[in-house]
Amino acid sequence: MSKKLGWKELPFGDSIKAGTAEQFETGDWRSLKPIWYADRCIHCMRCWINCPDSSIEVKDGKMTGIDLKHCKGCGICAFECPVKKPGKAITMEAER
């Protein structure tokens, strides 16, 4: 088994072939992480449609969680969440 390379260890000019992005756990790049509140979620799927990292986990047409191994913490999911009360279904919190 070969050693997994992080993004900093890739040679200059390297390219990632289709289907290999899953091998790179890019979640440690973020400074903010999304927190999902299942009890507030209306499963509108706006977060899933807009997530540039495909980090919204879905099963049977409903959100089931967030893939934090690949989420880079951009906050688009929280911004797009239409839920207002008792609070957003997705919020962003500082990474600890």
Backbone torsions as a table, in degrees:
resi	resn	phi	psi	omega
1	MET	NA	130.1	-178.6
2	SER	-82.3	155.2	179.6
3	LYS	-68.8	134.8	176.9
4	LYS	-74.8	127.1	177.8
5	LEU	-90.0	139.1	172.0
6	GLY	-84.5	170.5	-177.1
7	TRP	-63.0	-29.3	-179.8
8	LYS	-73.8	-20.5	-176.7
9	GLU	-93.6	-5.0	179.2
10	LEU	-68.4	138.4	178.1
11	PRO	-66.1	149.2	178.5
12	PHE	-56.6	133.3	178.3
13	GLY	83.6	3.7	179.5
14	ASP	-70.8	153.3	175.8
15	SER	-126.6	150.7	177.8
16	ILE	-99.6	119.9	-179.9
17	LYS	-73.8	151.6	-179.2
18	ALA	-50.0	134.1	177.0
19	GLY	91.1	-6.5	-178.0
20	THR	-98.9	-9.1	-178.6
21	ALA	-59.7	-27.3	-179.8
22	GLU	-63.9	-24.4	-179.7
23	GLN	-72.5	-19.3	-176.6
24	PHE	-101.5	113.0	179.0
25	GLU	-83.2	96.0	-173.9
26	THR	-91.3	2.2	-178.0
27	GLY	-63.6	-20.8	-180.0
28	ASP	-79.0	1.4	177.0
29	TRP	-77.1	-23.3	-168.3
30	ARG	-82.3	156.9	172.3
31	SER	-109.5	-19.5	174.8
32	LEU	-120.3	145.1	176.9
33	LYS	-126.4	146.8	178.6
34	PRO	-78.5	141.5	174.5
35	ILE	-117.2	123.1	-178.0
36	TRP	-102.1	130.0	177.9
37	TYR	-106.7	98.5	-175.1
38	ALA	-58.0	-35.5	-177.6
39	ASP	-70.5	-15.9	178.8
40	ARG	-99.5	-17.1	-172.9
41	CYS	-69.0	133.4	177.3
42	ILE	-103.8	4.5	176.8
43	HIS	56.3	42.7	178.5
44	CYS	-75.7	-19.8	177.2
45	MET	71.6	14.4	175.8
46	ARG	-63.6	-36.8	178.4
47	CYS	-63.6	-43.2	-178.7
48	TRP	-64.7	-43.2	-178.9
49	ILE	-63.6	-38.3	-172.3
50	ASN	-94.8	-11.5	-177.7
51	CYS	-67.6	117.5	-179.3
52	PRO	-74.1	-10.9	-177.1
53	ASP	-108.1	4.2	-176.7
54	SER	52.5	43.2	-176.4
55	SER	-96.4	-2.1	178.0
56	ILE	-85.6	121.6	-178.4
57	GLU	-89.6	132.8	-175.1
58	VAL	-133.2	141.5	173.2
59	LYS	-142.6	131.2	179.1
60	ASP	53.6	39.8	176.2
61	GLY	75.9	11.5	179.6
62	LYS	-127.9	145.5	176.7
63	MET	-67.2	137.1	-180.0
64	THR	-121.9	-7.6	179.9
65	GLY	159.1	-170.2	-178.9
66	ILE	-129.0	131.3	177.8
67	ASP	-79.3	95.2	-176.6
68	LEU	-75.6	-11.8	176.8
69	LYS	-70.6	-25.6	-176.8
70	HIS	-117.7	-14.4	178.9
71	CYS	-66.8	129.7	-179.6
72	LYS	-98.5	2.6	173.9
73	GLY	77.4	30.9	-177.7
74	CYS	-69.6	-27.6	177.8
75	GLY	87.7	3.3	179.9
76	ILE	-60.8	-39.5	-179.6
77	CYS	-59.2	-45.4	179.7
78	ALA	-67.9	-38.8	178.9
79	PHE	-63.9	-41.2	-176.7
80	GLU	-79.0	-17.1	-178.5
81	CYS	-61.5	122.2	-177.3
82	PRO	-84.6	-10.2	-177.0
83	VAL	-65.3	132.7	-178.4
84	LYS	-111.4	-43.0	-174.4
85	LYS	-126.0	142.5	0.5
86	PRO	-76.0	2.9	179.3
87	GLY	166.9	167.5	-179.6
88	LYS	-60.3	151.5	176.5
89	ALA	-77.6	-22.0	175.9
90	ILE	-131.0	126.8	175.0
91	THR	-124.2	162.7	178.2
92	MET	-109.4	133.3	179.2
93	GLU	-129.0	153.7	178.8
94	ALA	-62.1	137.2	176.8
95	GLU	-70.9	137.7	-178.7
96	ARG	-111.7	NA	NA
